[in-house]
Amino acid sequence: MWFLFGGNLGCRGPADKMNGARHILSYAQTLRGGGVERALLRLAGAWAREGRRVTLIIGEAEGPLRTEVPDTVECVGLGTSRYTALRAVAAYAADLRPDMIFCPGSHYTSIAAWTKWRLGKGCPPIVGKVSNALERPDYGPVMTVAHRAWLRQHPAFLDRVVVMSEASAEAAIRLMRLPRQRIAVIPNPPAPRLLDAPLPPLPPRYILGVGRLAPQKRWDRLVEIMPRLAQRIPLVILGEGECRAALRAQADALGVELLLPGHVADPLGAMAGAAVLALTSDFEGVPGVLGEALSMGTPVVTTDCAPAVREIVAAPSLGSIVARGDAAALAAALDHWLGSPVRPQPVPLPGADSAARYLRLFDDLIAA
């Protein structure tokens, strides 16, 4: 791993195209945390171990995830977390001439569009991953129309689209108007256990949430129903974000014991010790925390925040799915699992071969 802040890598010569995607370029806004960025770092490390050259353009290269950047991956730090700074990806792509550009999530597709527009016919193929819900229940009528119009532009600048579930593939076909042959279903690679990663002090029994402290996650729903539960136990939410102060004030006003330890390098240990994991989002793409909790044998309670939720929580023995905004159902589901003496059998995580499947996709696209 090495970082060059605000500078130019310099062209190190064109990659050898005889063997497909020898040089892969990707990008992210910050290393402060987030499922999209963590998955990108896992993929980048795996690609580099397969002998591919991987370059990451990072807006703000400081943050908890910096320690997760593999030593074999080249990184450029732009010195700012401003999203618009990522327009520099186009200039770096023109200079470095990678074989492939990987757009790591839905948040970043406008940068892919900008890069395709700036480079024109000289732009390498771009593969983009759908990481968030394509249908946004938080949008009003005007924003919904605008968002759907934006999705229909994606086939013009993404050569292939990766989704993480079959339900997401159907949504991409319908909303992006993509032919099925331009869509690949590849789950995120599972997070490895970091057995030496420290965990914050945790109470003997607790409800756990894992994710950004952001409006999308609607942790306020979870805090709100805590006083209604039959058992008064602490709530622990791992993550950082702009809603920290509001959640703290809400918990204090309701008398809820809320612990906000911040970002944790490996949340699987906290998941294993939780009485239940709760996800209360308005919308998600394919919420990886549900699969991670189930891999540790921990039951989950989740809102119906994504079509993929029913693929993950595939049986009532694994957890409960409740409607968004149904506080009574959320409380009842948590009460059920807090009172249940039976925990689910661990469910193996998919995605062990995801990095290799991405490389096959990249190589086939180059060959075509």
GIKA-V102039 format. One line per field, one symbol per residue. psi: psi as a letter, one per 20 degrees, with the letter a starting at -180 (. if undefined). A space follows every 50 residues. Layout:
psi->???
//
This chain:
psi->pqpoojbphqpkqqqoihkbnhopparqgrkirqhghghghgggghghhj jqppppopfojqrhihiipqhjpppppijqjphhhiiihgghhhghlrhq pooirhhjhhhgggggghicijprqppqpoirphpoiiqagghgggghhg hiihihiphqpprjrhhhghhggghilqqhijppoorqqqpqpnhjpqqr pqrhpqppqprqmqhhhlhhggghigiiqhpnrqppoprrrijggggggg gghikpoppmibpphoihghghiqhqpppkqhqrenohhghgghhjkpqq pqrmiqhigihgmiqhihaqpqqpinhghggggggghhipipqqppoqqr jhjgghhghgggghggh.
//
